[in-house]
Amino acid sequence: MRQTLFVIPFEIGGIRLFGAGVLLFAWCLVAAIMLLRQYRTHGWTSETWGTLMPLVMIAAAILLLPRMFPGGLPVRGYGVMVLAGCCAGIGLALRRAAQVGLPQETIWSLAFWLLIPGIVGARLFHVIEYWGAGYYSPSWQETLLKVINIPEGGLVVYGALIGALSGMAFFVRRFDLPGLAMADIVAPSLAVGLAFGRVGCLLNGCCFGGVCDLPWSVSFPAHVAGSSSQETPPFRHQHETGRFLGLALTRARSGAPVVRQVDPDGPAADQGLQPGDGIVAINGKRVDTFEAAKLELWRSGRHVQVDTADGRHLQWVAAPLPQRSLPVHPTQIYSAITALLLAFFLWSYYPLRRRDGEVIALLMTIYPIVRFLLEMIRVDEAPIFSTGLSISQNISLVSGVAAAALWIAVLRQPRGTAFAAQPLRPQGLVE
């Protein structure tokens, strides 16, 4: 785990880099050259506008970064991997475009309509899911800063897929392109981007699995590097669910806290606490919800007092907090490996497709199944809507229905594709 790789200062030797500084001037120069080349080649067309928009957004980011990060620009491992995934995905799409004779400018313009709506969708899903726990603040300025602080992490894959596909739908309709054929081209890119993003999750410490004793399990430090108070996500989860106190709480369907597990050799078991016991108070404070119980356990020191639903009053002294979390499933690595395998399969299947839409339909079929199964060993998302399933599992079920509808639409089409993939020939050879 390494959330921050390094910090870039905004000034070096008295020379201002970010804000109204050297980097902004250099970027404006590069952007002007790119726009001039685009204009000379194609004129001032809609594709030129598509190139202008991301250039302006990057310039705005360079200008505003000093206000968002007064102490310097922290380069986050999560953000670097997301950027690497975007570059790898664009590279794959460009190669496929060259194979089918599609102009590369189309892919570059499409990349903007995939990237920006994808990030917005991913962030929007995360903000909605964790609004009360991580984003709401009485000050709207503070809330806004939390919402737009994407480098700190907090993106939901399903939100990214929905946002990216929505952006692509707008793009292909605006420029009258074959939608399913374009979706087939970018499908492997989406899977590759997911693989890189999951490595970023490992560096960030999010999207973690449950406790296990497998040889390949991973353990996370107690605190984020450079902070003595901010606990890492896996450690915080284990701390607030009672794992370091000899038990493990979970949420009943009613939302109340209930004991899921008791360490057989721990002090809680010695006091008679058993799996299935309902908890009504912790350290003298009534807890009617699972969230309230987690907060009280996290605040609790080594001395713990628990009142059960059947009227028992138990208390014990736990061991000091460890320096690292208990070993957990490296679900981030599981996800990255499965995403890479999925990308390879989709890339290899593309020349074999008989109808446009088969590749994107395969992505929408396979990924929800894999995600649903992986969610069974992840513990960072709580069940919602009294279904016993996480939000991602619920979306996986909906995505499965959407994939079935897409397959019906695809298979009703006559055989044939808008683009025919051909092997790339080495340039400079005489045919």
N, C-alpha and C positions, 0 to 999 in steps of 0.2 A: 504494500500500500504506500502510495506516494502522491498525496493530493497536489502539492505544489512542487514543480520541478525546479523552478528558479524564479527570481523576481527581476524584471527589467526596470531600471531607474528611468525616470522621465527626463532627466538631464545628465549629461556626461561632460565633465570639464567645462561646465557653464553653457554648454550647447543644448538647447531644448530639442528633444526628440519628438515626443508626442504633443498633442494639443496643436497650437499654431506654431509648429516647429519644422525641423528638417524632414521628418517622415511625411508630413502632410504635403510639403512642397514637392518632394520626390514622387509621391503617389499621384498628385495632380498632373505632374509631367508625364508619368507613365500612362495615366488615363487618357490624357490628350493625344498621345501617340497612338494608343489603341483605337480611340474613336476616329482619328484621322484615317487610319488604315481601313477601318470598317466602312467609313464614308466613301473612300476612293474605290473600294471593291464593290460595294452594294448600294451606295447612296444612303440617304437618310430614310431608312425603312423601319418597319416595326422591330426587326432584329437589332437594328442600331439602338433603338430605345431600350430593348431588352438588355443590351450590353451596358448602356448608360446607368441603369438603375442600381445594379450591384456596385458599380464603381463609386457612385455617390454615397451609397450606404457605408462602404468601407472608409471613405473620406470622413464621413460624419463620426464613425466609430473612433478614428484616430484623433479627431478633434475633441471628443467628449471623454475619452478614457481617463485623463488626469482628474476629472471631477468624480468619476466613479471609484477610482483607486488612488487616493492621495499619496499613499506610501510607495507607489511604484506598481507596475503592471505584473501581477502574479501569473506566471504561466502554469496553468493547471494540467495535470496529467490527463484528466478527463477531456478537457477541451482540445488538447493536442491530438488525442486519439480520435475524437469526433472529426477534427479537421483532416487527419490522415484517412479516415474512412470516406469522407467526401471526395478527397483527391483520388483515392483508389477507385471509387465508384464511377467518377467522371472518366477516369482513364479506361475502365472497362467499356463504358458506353461509347467513348470515342473510337475504340478499336472495333467494336461491333458496327458502328456507323460507317467506318471505312470499308468494312467487309460488304455491306449492303448498298454502298453508294450514296449514303445520306450525308449531306453537307455537315461538316464539323461545327459550323456556326449554329446550326439548329440544336446540336447537343449542348453547346455552351449557353445558349439562351434558355433551353429547357432546364439546365442545371440550376439556374436562378429560381425558376418556378417550382422546382423540387425542394431546393435547399431552404429558402426563406419560409414557405408555408409549412415545410416539415419541422423546422425548429420551432415555429410558432405553435404548431399543433402539439408537439412533444412537450413544450413548456406549459401550454394551456392545460393539458391533461394532468400534469404534475401539480400545478397550482390548485386546480379544482380538487384533486384527491387529497392534498395536504394543506388546504387553505387554513383551517383552524389551528393546525399543529405547527406550521412553519412560516406562514406568509402574512396572516392578518396582523395588523398593528393599528392602534388608534391614530397614528400619524400616516396620512396617505402618501407623503413623500417617502417615508421609511418602507411602507408596503410596496410602493412602486420600485424602489431600489432592490428589494428582495426579489420581486417578480422578474426583473430584467437582468439580474445577476446570474446569467447562465453559466459563466465560467466556473462557478462554485458547484455545478452539477444540478441535477434535477430535471431529467428529460424522460418521458415515457415513450417506449418504442411504438406502441399502438398509436399514440398521438402523432408521432412522426410519420408513420405509414399513412394514416388518414389524411394528414395535412399535405404530404407529398403527392399522394394520388389526387387530391382535390386540386392542387396547383397544376398538376399535369393535365387534368381534365379541362381546366380553363385554357391552358396553353394550346392543346391540340384543337380545341374548338375555335379559338381565336384565329389560329393560323391554318385551319382546315387541313389537319394532318390525320392520318389513320390512327385512332386512339389506341385500339388493342395492339396494333403493330408496334407503336411507340412504347406501350407498357411492357411488351415482351423484351424490348431492347434494354430497358432500365431495370427489369426485375432482378437480374444477377447483381447489379450495382447496389440495389437496396439491401440485399443479403450481405454483401461485402461490407457495406457501411455499418450494418448491425454488428458484424464480427468485431470490427475495430472499436465500435462503441462499447461493447461488453468488456473489452480489455480496459477501456477507460473506467468502466464501473469497478473493476478490480482495483485500479489505482486509487479511485475515489473512496472505496470501501462500502459502496451501496450494492443493492440487489444481491444480498448475501443469502446463504442457505442456512438450514438448521444444524444443530450440533451433531457431530458424527465422530467416529473414531477410525475412519478409513485412512490408509497410508498416505493418500494424496490430499487429505484435509488441510485447511489453511487456518492460521490464527492471526488475528489483527491486534495491533498495539492498543493499549487502553486509551491513549490520547492522541489527537492529531499532532503531527510534528510542529513544534514551535508553540504549542499551547498546553498549559498545565490544567486547564479546566474543560476544554471541549473534547468530549469523548468521541471515539470513532463510532460510526453507525452500528457495527456488530456488537461492540462492547456495550454501547448504550442500550441496545435492545436486550442483551442478556442481563444487564444490570437492573433495568426497570421491570423485567418480567420475573426477577427473583432467582436467576440461575446461580448467582454468587451467594445467595442466602439459603440454599438447599432445596429450592422448589422451582417450579415453572408454572406461571399463570397463563391462562388462555381466556378467550371470550366465549361465554355461553351464547346460545341463540338469542336470549333476551338482552344481551349486552352486558350482563353482570360478570364480574370476575369469578373464575373457578380454577381450582388447582388441577393442572394437567399432569404434572409429574412431581414426584418427591424423591430426592436422592436417598437411596436406602441406607447409606452410611452417614448421612448428614444430621445436623442438630434438629432440623424440622421433623424428620422421621422419628427421632428420639422423643419428641413431644407429642407424637400421635397424629400429625398431619397426614392426610391420605389423599390420593388422587380422587377427584370428584367432589371434594369439599368446596362449598361455596364460601366466599369471603365477603364479610359485611363491614369490617373495620380493620385498619392497619395503623398501628401506633396511636390508637385512640381516636382516629379520624374515620368517619363513615365513608365508605367507598361504594357507590351504587353502580358505577360503570367500570369497565375494564380500563379505560383511559385514566380514571381517577386512581385506580389501584396501582397502575404502573408508575404514576407520578409519586405516590407515597412510598412505594418500594425504592424508587430511585433516590428519594430524599432520605430514606432510612439509613442509619449507620449500621454498626454491627449488632446493636440491640434491637430485636424485632419483636413486636407484639401483634398477634393476629387474632381476630374474633371470627369464628366460623358461623355459618348460617344455622347450625344446629345448637348454638349456644356455648360452644367451648371457647375458652380464652387461653391461647398458647403464647409462650414467649421463649426466646432462646438467643444465644449470642453466636453470631456467625464469624467465620474467619475473615481476616483483612482482605480487601479487594486485591485481586491479582494484577499483574502488570500487563497481561495480555488476555484476549478473549479466549473462551473455550474453542477448540477446533470446530470448524464448520465446513459444510459442503462448499466447494468453490464453484458455485452455480454460474458465476461470471465466465469461468473457463469452459464449463459445459456449454453455455450459450454461444460463446465465441466459436468453439469447435463445430457445433451443429450448424451455425450460420455459414461457416466456411464450406462445410460439406454441401449445404443447400445451394450456395452460390455456384459451386463447381457443377452440381447436378443441373441447375438451371442453365448455366452456360453451355454445358455439353448437350442438353436437350434442344437448344434453340434451332440448330440445323435440321433436327428431326421433326419439328412441329409440322402439322398438316394444315392447321388453321391459325389465324391470328388470335391471340388471347390465351393460348394454351400455357405459355410460360408463366404469365402473371397469375393464371388460375392455379397453376401448381404451387406457386409461392403462397397464395392465399389459402391453399388447402393444407400444405405441409406445415407452415409456420405456426398456425393456431394449434395444431395437434402437439407439436413439440413444446410450445409455450405453455399449454395447459398442463403437460406432464412435468415440466420444470417447476411450475408454480407449486407443485405438490411438495417439493423439498425446499422451497424458498419460504422464509418466515418474515420478510420485511413488509409484506402487504397483508392487512387484516381482511377478513371476510366482510362482505357488504350485503345489504338488502336481505339479511337473514337467510342467505342461500348457503352459507358455509363455504363459499367460493370467493376468491379474491376478485378484485375488479378486472384484472387481466384475464382470469379464467372466464369471467362472464363475457368479456369482449371476445375471447376466443370462440365461445359458443356462437355468438352473433356473427363473427367472421366466418365460421364454418357454414352457416346458413347462406351468407352472402357468396361464399365460394361455390356452393351448390347451384345457386341461381346463375352465377357467371358461367359455370360449366354448361348449364342448359343452353344459355345464349350462344356460347362458343360452338357447341356441337350442332346447333341448328344452322350454322353458316355452311355454305358450300366449301369444299376443300379449296385451298389456295391461300397465299400470303401476299401481303403488299410488298414486302422486302424479301429478297432471296439472298441468303448468306453464301458468299463465295470465298474460297481461300485467298488470303492476301498473297500477292506476287511480289517478289523482291523488286524494288525499283531499279531502273537502269538496265534491265535485261531486255533483249530483243525477243519478241514472241515469234 
